[in-house]
Amino acid sequence: MKIRTGFVSNSSSTSFSIYGLFMESSTILELVKQTTGREFKTIYDLYGDNVGGLSRYACDGYAYLGAEWSSIGDDETGVQFRERIKNTLVRVLGDSVTGKIQTHTDYISS
């Protein structure tokens, strides 16, 4: 993973702050398979309804899976947002992830 320390041109990058998980991509894919019975080859094969509309970012064999704080609903409190994301992650990955859900902020450059 590369971290930007100054001006960067002609690079592909993303900056994010999500409420969710950070773990090995292979672990996420295995948990999805165990919980839903569906098999995916990469973390980017998970999209839309496959992960309850959650965002995913991957780099160097690890992945973030969750929802960006900017996606909190106008009628939603922070507690309701966190509960919604937790319920979605548990539905997709199983109960074992409950204690691993938190806010993650990162900058990924490739």
C-alpha positions as CSV (number, residue, x, y, z in Angstrom):
1,M,0.0,0.0,0.0
2,K,1.3,3.4,-0.9
3,I,0.6,6.5,1.2
4,R,0.7,9.9,-0.4
5,T,3.0,12.4,1.2
6,G,2.8,15.2,-1.4
7,F,1.3,16.2,-4.7
8,V,0.8,13.3,-7.0
9,S,-0.2,13.5,-10.7
10,N,-1.2,10.8,-13.1
11,S,-2.0,8.4,-10.3
12,S,-5.0,6.3,-9.5
13,S,-6.0,6.8,-5.8
14,T,-8.9,6.8,-3.5
15,S,-9.5,8.3,0.0
16,F,-12.2,7.0,2.2
17,S,-13.7,6.8,5.7
18,I,-15.9,3.7,6.2
19,Y,-17.7,2.0,9.0
20,G,-17.0,-1.7,8.5
21,L,-14.2,-4.3,8.4
22,F,-10.6,-4.5,7.4
23,M,-9.3,-8.1,6.8
24,E,-7.7,-10.4,4.3
25,S,-9.6,-10.5,1.1
26,S,-9.5,-14.3,1.1
27,T,-11.1,-14.4,4.5
28,I,-14.0,-12.1,3.4
29,L,-14.5,-14.3,0.3
30,E,-14.5,-17.5,2.4
31,L,-17.0,-15.9,4.9
32,V,-19.3,-14.9,2.1
33,K,-19.2,-18.5,0.7
34,Q,-19.9,-20.0,4.2
35,T,-22.8,-17.6,4.9
36,T,-24.5,-17.3,1.5
37,G,-23.3,-20.3,-0.4
38,R,-22.1,-18.0,-3.2
39,E,-18.5,-18.2,-4.4
40,F,-16.6,-15.2,-5.8
41,K,-13.0,-15.0,-7.1
42,T,-12.0,-11.5,-6.1
43,I,-13.3,-8.9,-3.6
44,Y,-14.3,-6.7,-6.6
45,D,-16.7,-9.5,-7.8
46,L,-18.7,-8.6,-4.7
47,Y,-21.0,-5.7,-5.7
48,G,-24.5,-4.4,-5.3
49,D,-26.8,-7.0,-3.7
50,N,-24.0,-9.4,-3.3
51,V,-22.8,-7.4,-0.3
52,G,-25.9,-5.4,0.6
53,G,-24.7,-2.4,-1.4
54,L,-21.6,-2.0,0.7
55,S,-18.4,-0.3,-0.6
56,R,-15.2,-2.4,-0.9
57,Y,-11.6,-1.4,-1.4
58,A,-8.8,-3.9,-1.8
59,C,-5.0,-3.6,-1.8
60,D,-2.2,-6.1,-1.3
61,G,-4.4,-9.0,-0.3
62,Y,-6.4,-7.1,2.3
63,A,-9.8,-5.4,1.9
64,Y,-12.1,-2.9,3.5
65,L,-15.8,-3.7,3.4
66,G,-18.4,-1.3,4.8
67,A,-20.2,1.9,4.1
68,E,-18.8,5.4,3.8
69,W,-19.8,7.8,6.5
70,S,-20.9,10.2,3.7
71,S,-23.7,7.7,2.9
72,I,-25.5,8.2,6.2
73,G,-29.1,8.9,5.5
74,D,-30.7,12.3,6.2
75,D,-33.1,10.7,8.5
76,E,-30.6,8.4,10.2
77,T,-28.6,8.9,13.4
78,G,-25.0,7.7,13.8
79,V,-26.3,4.9,16.0
80,Q,-28.8,3.8,13.4
81,F,-26.2,4.0,10.6
82,R,-23.8,1.8,12.5
83,E,-26.6,-0.7,13.4
84,R,-27.6,-0.9,9.7
85,I,-24.1,-1.5,8.5
86,K,-23.4,-4.1,11.3
87,N,-26.6,-6.0,10.4
88,T,-25.7,-6.0,6.7
89,L,-22.2,-7.3,7.4
90,V,-23.5,-10.0,9.7
91,R,-26.1,-11.0,7.1
92,V,-23.3,-11.3,4.4
93,L,-20.4,-12.6,6.5
94,G,-21.9,-14.2,9.6
95,D,-21.8,-13.4,13.3
96,S,-18.1,-13.9,13.7
97,V,-17.4,-10.4,12.3
98,T,-19.5,-8.5,14.9
99,G,-16.5,-7.5,17.2
100,K,-14.3,-6.4,14.3
101,I,-16.6,-3.7,12.9
102,Q,-15.3,-0.1,13.4
103,T,-14.4,3.1,11.5
104,H,-11.5,2.9,9.0
105,T,-9.9,5.8,7.2
106,D,-7.3,5.3,4.5
107,Y,-5.8,6.6,1.3
108,I,-4.9,4.0,-1.3
109,S,-2.8,4.9,-4.3
110,S,-1.8,2.7,-7.2
